[in-house]
């Protein structure tokens, strides 16, 4: 896995947690073409080989913004063709993010507007700082969400709330985001990343094959009916039975010690 990107800063925390910073703080971490390419490539690499990364935290560099959305200065003057070519890159970045088998937690450390808000919604779950603000402002700019916002938002907050939020383009506070179901937790600004790391470490301490299979089954739960979802769950469950990790988990429980999972 490549650790060097032009617009991202990657940091390993311990053995199994990877922290990814959107690293354009002078531009409120706005999404330009290069950041789209970098995110696409990062998620693609993690899909192919996790290299013992068992949980990812996505956050913004600096203290003011998680991500202000698309870089409108870069987009100013683009032809229709250039705009659509750039947007195709953003589409790939979102789609590859959804395919990453490793859990992804967003630590939203400030404003998350437009595409930034969509990355919050695309994560497996998100924590927010007290000063975080979220908005899907695309309709105020003559466009609409195009990185999954119309699909992710209703699943998080319900269709009626989603319509109000998206069609007005009005920001919501961190507390509102938690009340609606976008944030799992609101943290003090100074505690946000540590809170996310604590949760990531807890996830990473569990059996990695179990985590990946459970994530797949949970994702399917919103796409199919109950019986087909349960059938998928059983197929995912059966993947656990022949693993060394299953044997280690039972052994550790009976020996009253912490298990040492190897992802095998």
Secondary structure as UniProt FT lines:
FT   STRAND          8..13
FT   TURN            14..16
FT   STRAND          17..22
FT   HELIX           25..27
FT   TURN            28..29
FT   HELIX           33..48
FT   TURN            51..52
FT   STRAND          55..60
FT   STRAND          65..67
FT   HELIX           72..75
FT   TURN            76..77
FT   HELIX           80..99
FT   STRAND          103..108
FT   STRAND          111..113
FT   HELIX           115..122
FT   STRAND          125..129
FT   TURN            130..131
FT   STRAND          133..135
FT   HELIX           138..141
FT   HELIX           149..157
FT   HELIX           159..168
FT   STRAND          172..173
FT   HELIX           174..180
FT   STRAND          185..187
FT   HELIX           189..191
FT   HELIX           192..204
FT   HELIX           208..221
FT   TURN            222..223
FT   HELIX           226..241
FT   HELIX           244..254
FT   TURN            255..256
//
